[in-house]
Amino acid sequence: MNPPGGIPAAAQAGGGAPAPTPAPIHDVADIVSFFPYPLWVVAVVSLLFLAVLGLFVWFLFFRKRASRPLGARERAIAALVRLQSEKLSPYEFGVKVSDILRGYIDEAFGIRAVTATSLEFLETIKEHSRFSEEEKLSLKDFLETADLIKYARADADGEDLTRLFSAAEAVIRKQEEPAKDKKSKKERGAA
């Protein structure tokens, strides 16, 4: 039997080779942190980064692009284009073309065209410098034809409606030319 110390009695008595000394057992070392920042700081910074990245992606791909508001001319032309694709009776077509042109003139030039009668409107533009004599005659013919369709319910064939549409479109588009001419003259002068 071995004495209480764990060394055999023969070894203690000197009867043999000395027993090896056991290696000392050290305590387990503390956890060595391989990351220099606390975990909660890393989590917060990661969430902030993901939020910024998400906003960037949203602005880049999903945000509705802010477009400049359409002017009176662009809205009138767009309304005429939409009108072409609609299947309307000659009466409805004449009323809508007239409303589009009158609305454009009212909005673009501040001339009371929507609520005025055709005669009142023609008297108003008689002295208006913004319209050429050709445009004034075109507007007079347009209004006479539109009034015949609207109020007298005159039969209008495809040619009448095409002429009505073309006259409205010409007046709206012609008003665009002076602005382009001014810009191109400024550009030519600067060059």
PyMOL commands that place a pseudoatom at each C-alpha (Angstrom):
pseudoatom trace, name=CA, resn=MET, resi=1, chain=A, elem=C, hetatm=0, pos=[0.000, 0.000, 0.000]
pseudoatom trace, name=CA, resn=ASN, resi=2, chain=A, elem=C, hetatm=0, pos=[1.162, 3.460, -0.820]
pseudoatom trace, name=CA, resn=PRO, resi=3, chain=A, elem=C, hetatm=0, pos=[1.480, 6.064, 1.831]
pseudoatom trace, name=CA, resn=PRO, resi=4, chain=A, elem=C, hetatm=0, pos=[-0.651, 9.116, 1.564]
pseudoatom trace, name=CA, resn=GLY, resi=5, chain=A, elem=C, hetatm=0, pos=[1.438, 11.403, -0.684]
pseudoatom trace, name=CA, resn=GLY, resi=6, chain=A, elem=C, hetatm=0, pos=[1.255, 9.232, -3.710]
pseudoatom trace, name=CA, resn=ILE, resi=7, chain=A, elem=C, hetatm=0, pos=[4.885, 8.089, -3.640]
pseudoatom trace, name=CA, resn=PRO, resi=8, chain=A, elem=C, hetatm=0, pos=[5.442, 4.304, -3.349]
pseudoatom trace, name=CA, resn=ALA, resi=9, chain=A, elem=C, hetatm=0, pos=[7.061, 3.103, -0.149]
pseudoatom trace, name=CA, resn=ALA, resi=10, chain=A, elem=C, hetatm=0, pos=[9.964, 1.535, -2.001]
pseudoatom trace, name=CA, resn=ALA, resi=11, chain=A, elem=C, hetatm=0, pos=[10.862, 4.789, -3.569]
pseudoatom trace, name=CA, resn=GLN, resi=12, chain=A, elem=C, hetatm=0, pos=[10.696, 6.545, -0.251]
pseudoatom trace, name=CA, resn=ALA, resi=13, chain=A, elem=C, hetatm=0, pos=[12.968, 4.133, 1.424]
pseudoatom trace, name=CA, resn=GLY, resi=14, chain=A, elem=C, hetatm=0, pos=[15.591, 4.772, -1.136]
pseudoatom trace, name=CA, resn=GLY, resi=15, chain=A, elem=C, hetatm=0, pos=[15.276, 1.450, -2.627]
pseudoatom trace, name=CA, resn=GLY, resi=16, chain=A, elem=C, hetatm=0, pos=[15.273, 2.307, -6.237]
pseudoatom trace, name=CA, resn=ALA, resi=17, chain=A, elem=C, hetatm=0, pos=[15.299, 5.133, -8.576]
pseudoatom trace, name=CA, resn=PRO, resi=18, chain=A, elem=C, hetatm=0, pos=[13.733, 8.346, -7.542]
pseudoatom trace, name=CA, resn=ALA, resi=19, chain=A, elem=C, hetatm=0, pos=[10.255, 8.897, -8.942]
pseudoatom trace, name=CA, resn=PRO, resi=20, chain=A, elem=C, hetatm=0, pos=[9.769, 11.663, -11.457]
pseudoatom trace, name=CA, resn=THR, resi=21, chain=A, elem=C, hetatm=0, pos=[8.162, 14.817, -10.197]
pseudoatom trace, name=CA, resn=PRO, resi=22, chain=A, elem=C, hetatm=0, pos=[4.886, 15.514, -11.770]
pseudoatom trace, name=CA, resn=ALA, resi=23, chain=A, elem=C, hetatm=0, pos=[4.634, 18.681, -13.958]
pseudoatom trace, name=CA, resn=PRO, resi=24, chain=A, elem=C, hetatm=0, pos=[2.857, 21.523, -12.253]
pseudoatom trace, name=CA, resn=ILE, resi=25, chain=A, elem=C, hetatm=0, pos=[-0.682, 22.205, -13.568]
pseudoatom trace, name=CA, resn=HIS, resi=26, chain=A, elem=C, hetatm=0, pos=[-1.313, 25.846, -14.225]
pseudoatom trace, name=CA, resn=ASP, resi=27, chain=A, elem=C, hetatm=0, pos=[-4.701, 27.568, -14.213]
pseudoatom trace, name=CA, resn=VAL, resi=28, chain=A, elem=C, hetatm=0, pos=[-6.499, 28.049, -17.550]
pseudoatom trace, name=CA, resn=ALA, resi=29, chain=A, elem=C, hetatm=0, pos=[-5.635, 31.385, -19.065]
pseudoatom trace, name=CA, resn=ASP, resi=30, chain=A, elem=C, hetatm=0, pos=[-8.314, 34.041, -19.510]
pseudoatom trace, name=CA, resn=ILE, resi=31, chain=A, elem=C, hetatm=0, pos=[-10.155, 34.308, -22.813]
pseudoatom trace, name=CA, resn=VAL, resi=32, chain=A, elem=C, hetatm=0, pos=[-7.951, 36.042, -25.288]
pseudoatom trace, name=CA, resn=SER, resi=33, chain=A, elem=C, hetatm=0, pos=[-9.964, 38.553, -27.313]
pseudoatom trace, name=CA, resn=PHE, resi=34, chain=A, elem=C, hetatm=0, pos=[-8.978, 38.481, -30.948]
pseudoatom trace, name=CA, resn=PHE, resi=35, chain=A, elem=C, hetatm=0, pos=[-11.195, 41.522, -31.720]
pseudoatom trace, name=CA, resn=PRO, resi=36, chain=A, elem=C, hetatm=0, pos=[-10.248, 44.842, -30.118]
pseudoatom trace, name=CA, resn=TYR, resi=37, chain=A, elem=C, hetatm=0, pos=[-13.834, 46.173, -29.753]
pseudoatom trace, name=CA, resn=PRO, resi=38, chain=A, elem=C, hetatm=0, pos=[-16.706, 45.001, -27.602]
pseudoatom trace, name=CA, resn=LEU, resi=39, chain=A, elem=C, hetatm=0, pos=[-19.340, 42.930, -29.380]
pseudoatom trace, name=CA, resn=TRP, resi=40, chain=A, elem=C, hetatm=0, pos=[-22.136, 45.468, -28.844]
pseudoatom trace, name=CA, resn=VAL, resi=41, chain=A, elem=C, hetatm=0, pos=[-20.081, 48.216, -30.570]
pseudoatom trace, name=CA, resn=VAL, resi=42, chain=A, elem=C, hetatm=0, pos=[-19.522, 45.940, -33.555]
pseudoatom trace, name=CA, resn=ALA, resi=43, chain=A, elem=C, hetatm=0, pos=[-23.268, 45.156, -33.723]
pseudoatom trace, name=CA, resn=VAL, resi=44, chain=A, elem=C, hetatm=0, pos=[-24.293, 48.838, -33.619]
pseudoatom trace, name=CA, resn=VAL, resi=45, chain=A, elem=C, hetatm=0, pos=[-21.748, 49.880, -36.250]
pseudoatom trace, name=CA, resn=SER, resi=46, chain=A, elem=C, hetatm=0, pos=[-22.812, 46.974, -38.486]
pseudoatom trace, name=CA, resn=LEU, resi=47, chain=A, elem=C, hetatm=0, pos=[-26.473, 47.949, -38.207]
pseudoatom trace, name=CA, resn=LEU, resi=48, chain=A, elem=C, hetatm=0, pos=[-25.664, 51.572, -39.010]
pseudoatom trace, name=CA, resn=PHE, resi=49, chain=A, elem=C, hetatm=0, pos=[-23.639, 50.504, -42.036]
pseudoatom trace, name=CA, resn=LEU, resi=50, chain=A, elem=C, hetatm=0, pos=[-26.466, 48.292, -43.292]
pseudoatom trace, name=CA, resn=ALA, resi=51, chain=A, elem=C, hetatm=0, pos=[-28.974, 51.121, -42.788]
pseudoatom trace, name=CA, resn=VAL, resi=52, chain=A, elem=C, hetatm=0, pos=[-26.817, 53.556, -44.785]
pseudoatom trace, name=CA, resn=LEU, resi=53, chain=A, elem=C, hetatm=0, pos=[-26.295, 50.952, -47.491]
pseudoatom trace, name=CA, resn=GLY, resi=54, chain=A, elem=C, hetatm=0, pos=[-30.042, 50.297, -47.621]
pseudoatom trace, name=CA, resn=LEU, resi=55, chain=A, elem=C, hetatm=0, pos=[-30.796, 54.006, -47.990]
pseudoatom trace, name=CA, resn=PHE, resi=56, chain=A, elem=C, hetatm=0, pos=[-28.227, 54.309, -50.756]
pseudoatom trace, name=CA, resn=VAL, resi=57, chain=A, elem=C, hetatm=0, pos=[-29.750, 51.397, -52.666]
pseudoatom trace, name=CA, resn=TRP, resi=58, chain=A, elem=C, hetatm=0, pos=[-33.241, 52.819, -52.177]
pseudoatom trace, name=CA, resn=PHE, resi=59, chain=A, elem=C, hetatm=0, pos=[-32.217, 56.274, -53.435]
pseudoatom trace, name=CA, resn=LEU, resi=60, chain=A, elem=C, hetatm=0, pos=[-30.389, 54.751, -56.360]
pseudoatom trace, name=CA, resn=PHE, resi=61, chain=A, elem=C, hetatm=0, pos=[-33.051, 52.316, -57.566]
pseudoatom trace, name=CA, resn=PHE, resi=62, chain=A, elem=C, hetatm=0, pos=[-36.434, 52.707, -55.909]
pseudoatom trace, name=CA, resn=ARG, resi=63, chain=A, elem=C, hetatm=0, pos=[-36.966, 56.371, -55.167]
pseudoatom trace, name=CA, resn=LYS, resi=64, chain=A, elem=C, hetatm=0, pos=[-39.437, 58.039, -57.462]
pseudoatom trace, name=CA, resn=ARG, resi=65, chain=A, elem=C, hetatm=0, pos=[-37.474, 60.426, -59.571]
pseudoatom trace, name=CA, resn=ALA, resi=66, chain=A, elem=C, hetatm=0, pos=[-38.541, 63.988, -59.079]
pseudoatom trace, name=CA, resn=SER, resi=67, chain=A, elem=C, hetatm=0, pos=[-39.388, 65.231, -62.504]
pseudoatom trace, name=CA, resn=ARG, resi=68, chain=A, elem=C, hetatm=0, pos=[-39.950, 68.808, -63.322]
pseudoatom trace, name=CA, resn=PRO, resi=69, chain=A, elem=C, hetatm=0, pos=[-43.603, 69.692, -63.566]
pseudoatom trace, name=CA, resn=LEU, resi=70, chain=A, elem=C, hetatm=0, pos=[-44.979, 69.820, -67.071]
pseudoatom trace, name=CA, resn=GLY, resi=71, chain=A, elem=C, hetatm=0, pos=[-45.695, 73.239, -68.469]
pseudoatom trace, name=CA, resn=ALA, resi=72, chain=A, elem=C, hetatm=0, pos=[-48.954, 74.254, -70.090]
pseudoatom trace, name=CA, resn=ARG, resi=73, chain=A, elem=C, hetatm=0, pos=[-47.651, 73.372, -73.565]
pseudoatom trace, name=CA, resn=GLU, resi=74, chain=A, elem=C, hetatm=0, pos=[-46.447, 69.894, -72.590]
pseudoatom trace, name=CA, resn=ARG, resi=75, chain=A, elem=C, hetatm=0, pos=[-49.722, 69.128, -70.796]
pseudoatom trace, name=CA, resn=ALA, resi=76, chain=A, elem=C, hetatm=0, pos=[-51.766, 70.306, -73.783]
pseudoatom trace, name=CA, resn=ILE, resi=77, chain=A, elem=C, hetatm=0, pos=[-49.717, 68.255, -76.248]
pseudoatom trace, name=CA, resn=ALA, resi=78, chain=A, elem=C, hetatm=0, pos=[-49.955, 65.207, -73.989]
pseudoatom trace, name=CA, resn=ALA, resi=79, chain=A, elem=C, hetatm=0, pos=[-53.736, 65.671, -73.775]
pseudoatom trace, name=CA, resn=LEU, resi=80, chain=A, elem=C, hetatm=0, pos=[-53.947, 65.879, -77.581]
pseudoatom trace, name=CA, resn=VAL, resi=81, chain=A, elem=C, hetatm=0, pos=[-51.889, 62.700, -77.931]
pseudoatom trace, name=CA, resn=ARG, resi=82, chain=A, elem=C, hetatm=0, pos=[-54.170, 60.893, -75.463]
pseudoatom trace, name=CA, resn=LEU, resi=83, chain=A, elem=C, hetatm=0, pos=[-57.193, 62.223, -77.317]
pseudoatom trace, name=CA, resn=GLN, resi=84, chain=A, elem=C, hetatm=0, pos=[-55.991, 60.645, -80.563]
pseudoatom trace, name=CA, resn=SER, resi=85, chain=A, elem=C, hetatm=0, pos=[-56.106, 57.186, -79.027]
pseudoatom trace, name=CA, resn=GLU, resi=86, chain=A, elem=C, hetatm=0, pos=[-59.642, 57.567, -77.641]
pseudoatom trace, name=CA, resn=LYS, resi=87, chain=A, elem=C, hetatm=0, pos=[-62.672, 56.347, -79.569]
pseudoatom trace, name=CA, resn=LEU, resi=88, chain=A, elem=C, hetatm=0, pos=[-65.049, 59.297, -79.381]
pseudoatom trace, name=CA, resn=SER, resi=89, chain=A, elem=C, hetatm=0, pos=[-68.016, 60.567, -81.324]
pseudoatom trace, name=CA, resn=PRO, resi=90, chain=A, elem=C, hetatm=0, pos=[-67.367, 63.640, -83.511]
pseudoatom trace, name=CA, resn=TYR, resi=91, chain=A, elem=C, hetatm=0, pos=[-69.229, 65.756, -80.960]
pseudoatom trace, name=CA, resn=GLU, resi=92, chain=A, elem=C, hetatm=0, pos=[-67.143, 64.527, -77.999]
pseudoatom trace, name=CA, resn=PHE, resi=93, chain=A, elem=C, hetatm=0, pos=[-63.936, 64.863, -80.015]
pseudoatom trace, name=CA, resn=GLY, resi=94, chain=A, elem=C, hetatm=0, pos=[-64.746, 68.460, -81.003]
pseudoatom trace, name=CA, resn=VAL, resi=95, chain=A, elem=C, hetatm=0, pos=[-65.602, 69.416, -77.424]
pseudoatom trace, name=CA, resn=LYS, resi=96, chain=A, elem=C, hetatm=0, pos=[-62.425, 67.889, -76.018]
pseudoatom trace, name=CA, resn=VAL, resi=97, chain=A, elem=C, hetatm=0, pos=[-60.123, 69.442, -78.640]
pseudoatom trace, name=CA, resn=SER, resi=98, chain=A, elem=C, hetatm=0, pos=[-61.710, 72.816, -77.987]
pseudoatom trace, name=CA, resn=ASP, resi=99, chain=A, elem=C, hetatm=0, pos=[-61.359, 72.397, -74.222]
pseudoatom trace, name=CA, resn=ILE, resi=100, chain=A, elem=C, hetatm=0, pos=[-57.686, 71.439, -74.561]
pseudoatom trace, name=CA, resn=LEU, resi=101, chain=A, elem=C, hetatm=0, pos=[-56.836, 74.446, -76.731]
pseudoatom trace, name=CA, resn=ARG, resi=102, chain=A, elem=C, hetatm=0, pos=[-58.849, 76.895, -74.624]
pseudoatom trace, name=CA, resn=GLY, resi=103, chain=A, elem=C, hetatm=0, pos=[-57.322, 75.512, -71.426]
pseudoatom trace, name=CA, resn=TYR, resi=104, chain=A, elem=C, hetatm=0, pos=[-53.835, 75.876, -72.874]
pseudoatom trace, name=CA, resn=ILE, resi=105, chain=A, elem=C, hetatm=0, pos=[-54.396, 79.501, -73.915]
pseudoatom trace, name=CA, resn=ASP, resi=106, chain=A, elem=C, hetatm=0, pos=[-55.991, 80.316, -70.570]
pseudoatom trace, name=CA, resn=GLU, resi=107, chain=A, elem=C, hetatm=0, pos=[-53.117, 78.804, -68.589]
pseudoatom trace, name=CA, resn=ALA, resi=108, chain=A, elem=C, hetatm=0, pos=[-50.214, 79.837, -70.804]
pseudoatom trace, name=CA, resn=PHE, resi=109, chain=A, elem=C, hetatm=0, pos=[-51.215, 83.429, -71.547]
pseudoatom trace, name=CA, resn=GLY, resi=110, chain=A, elem=C, hetatm=0, pos=[-53.693, 84.314, -68.827]
pseudoatom trace, name=CA, resn=ILE, resi=111, chain=A, elem=C, hetatm=0, pos=[-56.375, 85.004, -71.433]
pseudoatom trace, name=CA, resn=ARG, resi=112, chain=A, elem=C, hetatm=0, pos=[-59.827, 84.046, -70.226]
pseudoatom trace, name=CA, resn=ALA, resi=113, chain=A, elem=C, hetatm=0, pos=[-60.453, 81.444, -72.922]
pseudoatom trace, name=CA, resn=VAL, resi=114, chain=A, elem=C, hetatm=0, pos=[-62.227, 78.665, -71.040]
pseudoatom trace, name=CA, resn=THR, resi=115, chain=A, elem=C, hetatm=0, pos=[-65.146, 80.722, -69.758]
pseudoatom trace, name=CA, resn=ALA, resi=116, chain=A, elem=C, hetatm=0, pos=[-65.387, 83.253, -72.607]
pseudoatom trace, name=CA, resn=THR, resi=117, chain=A, elem=C, hetatm=0, pos=[-67.551, 82.834, -75.667]
pseudoatom trace, name=CA, resn=SER, resi=118, chain=A, elem=C, hetatm=0, pos=[-65.783, 82.468, -78.974]
pseudoatom trace, name=CA, resn=LEU, resi=119, chain=A, elem=C, hetatm=0, pos=[-66.550, 86.097, -79.892]
pseudoatom trace, name=CA, resn=GLU, resi=120, chain=A, elem=C, hetatm=0, pos=[-65.277, 87.379, -76.538]
pseudoatom trace, name=CA, resn=PHE, resi=121, chain=A, elem=C, hetatm=0, pos=[-62.134, 85.312, -76.896]
pseudoatom trace, name=CA, resn=LEU, resi=122, chain=A, elem=C, hetatm=0, pos=[-61.479, 86.530, -80.461]
pseudoatom trace, name=CA, resn=GLU, resi=123, chain=A, elem=C, hetatm=0, pos=[-61.971, 90.141, -79.335]
pseudoatom trace, name=CA, resn=THR, resi=124, chain=A, elem=C, hetatm=0, pos=[-59.470, 89.576, -76.525]
pseudoatom trace, name=CA, resn=ILE, resi=125, chain=A, elem=C, hetatm=0, pos=[-56.726, 88.204, -78.766]
pseudoatom trace, name=CA, resn=LYS, resi=126, chain=A, elem=C, hetatm=0, pos=[-57.343, 90.763, -81.519]
pseudoatom trace, name=CA, resn=GLU, resi=127, chain=A, elem=C, hetatm=0, pos=[-54.867, 93.152, -79.905]
pseudoatom trace, name=CA, resn=HIS, resi=128, chain=A, elem=C, hetatm=0, pos=[-52.705, 90.490, -78.265]
pseudoatom trace, name=CA, resn=SER, resi=129, chain=A, elem=C, hetatm=0, pos=[-49.167, 90.603, -79.645]
pseudoatom trace, name=CA, resn=ARG, resi=130, chain=A, elem=C, hetatm=0, pos=[-48.394, 87.021, -78.725]
pseudoatom trace, name=CA, resn=PHE, resi=131, chain=A, elem=C, hetatm=0, pos=[-50.480, 85.676, -81.615]
pseudoatom trace, name=CA, resn=SER, resi=132, chain=A, elem=C, hetatm=0, pos=[-49.606, 86.328, -85.246]
pseudoatom trace, name=CA, resn=GLU, resi=133, chain=A, elem=C, hetatm=0, pos=[-52.298, 87.269, -87.759]
pseudoatom trace, name=CA, resn=GLU, resi=134, chain=A, elem=C, hetatm=0, pos=[-52.066, 83.753, -89.187]
pseudoatom trace, name=CA, resn=GLU, resi=135, chain=A, elem=C, hetatm=0, pos=[-52.661, 82.255, -85.754]
pseudoatom trace, name=CA, resn=LYS, resi=136, chain=A, elem=C, hetatm=0, pos=[-55.584, 84.591, -85.127]
pseudoatom trace, name=CA, resn=LEU, resi=137, chain=A, elem=C, hetatm=0, pos=[-57.213, 83.476, -88.391]
pseudoatom trace, name=CA, resn=SER, resi=138, chain=A, elem=C, hetatm=0, pos=[-56.485, 79.843, -87.554]
pseudoatom trace, name=CA, resn=LEU, resi=139, chain=A, elem=C, hetatm=0, pos=[-58.056, 80.297, -84.109]
pseudoatom trace, name=CA, resn=LYS, resi=140, chain=A, elem=C, hetatm=0, pos=[-61.104, 81.978, -85.674]
pseudoatom trace, name=CA, resn=ASP, resi=141, chain=A, elem=C, hetatm=0, pos=[-61.606, 79.037, -88.084]
pseudoatom trace, name=CA, resn=PHE, resi=142, chain=A, elem=C, hetatm=0, pos=[-60.971, 76.566, -85.286]
pseudoatom trace, name=CA, resn=LEU, resi=143, chain=A, elem=C, hetatm=0, pos=[-63.527, 78.178, -82.976]
pseudoatom trace, name=CA, resn=GLU, resi=144, chain=A, elem=C, hetatm=0, pos=[-66.165, 78.409, -85.734]
pseudoatom trace, name=CA, resn=THR, resi=145, chain=A, elem=C, hetatm=0, pos=[-65.775, 74.714, -86.561]
pseudoatom trace, name=CA, resn=ALA, resi=146, chain=A, elem=C, hetatm=0, pos=[-65.705, 73.682, -82.901]
pseudoatom trace, name=CA, resn=ASP, resi=147, chain=A, elem=C, hetatm=0, pos=[-68.807, 75.783, -82.163]
pseudoatom trace, name=CA, resn=LEU, resi=148, chain=A, elem=C, hetatm=0, pos=[-70.677, 74.214, -85.081]
pseudoatom trace, name=CA, resn=ILE, resi=149, chain=A, elem=C, hetatm=0, pos=[-69.842, 70.758, -83.735]
pseudoatom trace, name=CA, resn=LYS, resi=150, chain=A, elem=C, hetatm=0, pos=[-70.550, 71.644, -80.090]
pseudoatom trace, name=CA, resn=TYR, resi=151, chain=A, elem=C, hetatm=0, pos=[-73.647, 73.802, -80.333]
pseudoatom trace, name=CA, resn=ALA, resi=152, chain=A, elem=C, hetatm=0, pos=[-75.255, 73.084, -83.695]
pseudoatom trace, name=CA, resn=ARG, resi=153, chain=A, elem=C, hetatm=0, pos=[-74.318, 69.397, -83.528]
pseudoatom trace, name=CA, resn=ALA, resi=154, chain=A, elem=C, hetatm=0, pos=[-73.142, 69.671, -87.104]
pseudoatom trace, name=CA, resn=ASP, resi=155, chain=A, elem=C, hetatm=0, pos=[-72.059, 66.465, -88.772]
pseudoatom trace, name=CA, resn=ALA, resi=156, chain=A, elem=C, hetatm=0, pos=[-68.301, 66.366, -88.880]
pseudoatom trace, name=CA, resn=ASP, resi=157, chain=A, elem=C, hetatm=0, pos=[-66.437, 63.851, -90.953]
pseudoatom trace, name=CA, resn=GLY, resi=158, chain=A, elem=C, hetatm=0, pos=[-62.924, 62.557, -90.382]
pseudoatom trace, name=CA, resn=GLU, resi=159, chain=A, elem=C, hetatm=0, pos=[-61.427, 65.352, -92.466]
pseudoatom trace, name=CA, resn=ASP, resi=160, chain=A, elem=C, hetatm=0, pos=[-63.130, 68.052, -90.366]
pseudoatom trace, name=CA, resn=LEU, resi=161, chain=A, elem=C, hetatm=0, pos=[-61.945, 66.445, -87.155]
pseudoatom trace, name=CA, resn=THR, resi=162, chain=A, elem=C, hetatm=0, pos=[-58.415, 66.072, -88.501]
pseudoatom trace, name=CA, resn=ARG, resi=163, chain=A, elem=C, hetatm=0, pos=[-58.389, 69.737, -89.527]
pseudoatom trace, name=CA, resn=LEU, resi=164, chain=A, elem=C, hetatm=0, pos=[-59.704, 70.725, -86.089]
pseudoatom trace, name=CA, resn=PHE, resi=165, chain=A, elem=C, hetatm=0, pos=[-57.050, 68.622, -84.352]
pseudoatom trace, name=CA, resn=SER, resi=166, chain=A, elem=C, hetatm=0, pos=[-54.251, 69.934, -86.595]
pseudoatom trace, name=CA, resn=ALA, resi=167, chain=A, elem=C, hetatm=0, pos=[-55.264, 73.548, -86.013]
pseudoatom trace, name=CA, resn=ALA, resi=168, chain=A, elem=C, hetatm=0, pos=[-55.201, 73.088, -82.238]
pseudoatom trace, name=CA, resn=GLU, resi=169, chain=A, elem=C, hetatm=0, pos=[-51.867, 71.291, -82.380]
pseudoatom trace, name=CA, resn=ALA, resi=170, chain=A, elem=C, hetatm=0, pos=[-50.377, 73.960, -84.672]
pseudoatom trace, name=CA, resn=VAL, resi=171, chain=A, elem=C, hetatm=0, pos=[-51.373, 76.809, -82.344]
pseudoatom trace, name=CA, resn=ILE, resi=172, chain=A, elem=C, hetatm=0, pos=[-49.943, 74.990, -79.326]
pseudoatom trace, name=CA, resn=ARG, resi=173, chain=A, elem=C, hetatm=0, pos=[-46.706, 74.013, -81.050]
pseudoatom trace, name=CA, resn=LYS, resi=174, chain=A, elem=C, hetatm=0, pos=[-46.191, 77.399, -82.718]
pseudoatom trace, name=CA, resn=GLN, resi=175, chain=A, elem=C, hetatm=0, pos=[-46.078, 79.106, -79.370]
pseudoatom trace, name=CA, resn=GLU, resi=176, chain=A, elem=C, hetatm=0, pos=[-42.997, 77.011, -78.638]
pseudoatom trace, name=CA, resn=GLU, resi=177, chain=A, elem=C, hetatm=0, pos=[-40.940, 78.441, -81.503]
pseudoatom trace, name=CA, resn=PRO, resi=178, chain=A, elem=C, hetatm=0, pos=[-40.241, 81.957, -80.148]
pseudoatom trace, name=CA, resn=ALA, resi=179, chain=A, elem=C, hetatm=0, pos=[-38.717, 80.534, -76.956]
pseudoatom trace, name=CA, resn=LYS, resi=180, chain=A, elem=C, hetatm=0, pos=[-36.428, 78.264, -78.988]
pseudoatom trace, name=CA, resn=ASP, resi=181, chain=A, elem=C, hetatm=0, pos=[-35.419, 81.118, -81.302]
pseudoatom trace, name=CA, resn=LYS, resi=182, chain=A, elem=C, hetatm=0, pos=[-34.441, 83.316, -78.354]
pseudoatom trace, name=CA, resn=LYS, resi=183, chain=A, elem=C, hetatm=0, pos=[-32.359, 80.537, -76.846]
pseudoatom trace, name=CA, resn=SER, resi=184, chain=A, elem=C, hetatm=0, pos=[-30.624, 79.705, -80.107]
pseudoatom trace, name=CA, resn=LYS, resi=185, chain=A, elem=C, hetatm=0, pos=[-29.840, 83.424, -80.712]
pseudoatom trace, name=CA, resn=LYS, resi=186, chain=A, elem=C, hetatm=0, pos=[-28.300, 83.648, -77.230]
pseudoatom trace, name=CA, resn=GLU, resi=187, chain=A, elem=C, hetatm=0, pos=[-26.272, 80.522, -77.898]
pseudoatom trace, name=CA, resn=ARG, resi=188, chain=A, elem=C, hetatm=0, pos=[-25.098, 81.857, -81.281]
pseudoatom trace, name=CA, resn=GLY, resi=189, chain=A, elem=C, hetatm=0, pos=[-24.156, 85.200, -79.712]
pseudoatom trace, name=CA, resn=ALA, resi=190, chain=A, elem=C, hetatm=0, pos=[-22.128, 83.492, -76.973]
pseudoatom trace, name=CA, resn=ALA, resi=191, chain=A, elem=C, hetatm=0, pos=[-20.216, 81.344, -79.446]
for i in range(1, 191): cmd.bond("trace and resi %d" % i, "trace and resi %d" % (i + 1))
show_as sticks, trace
zoom trace
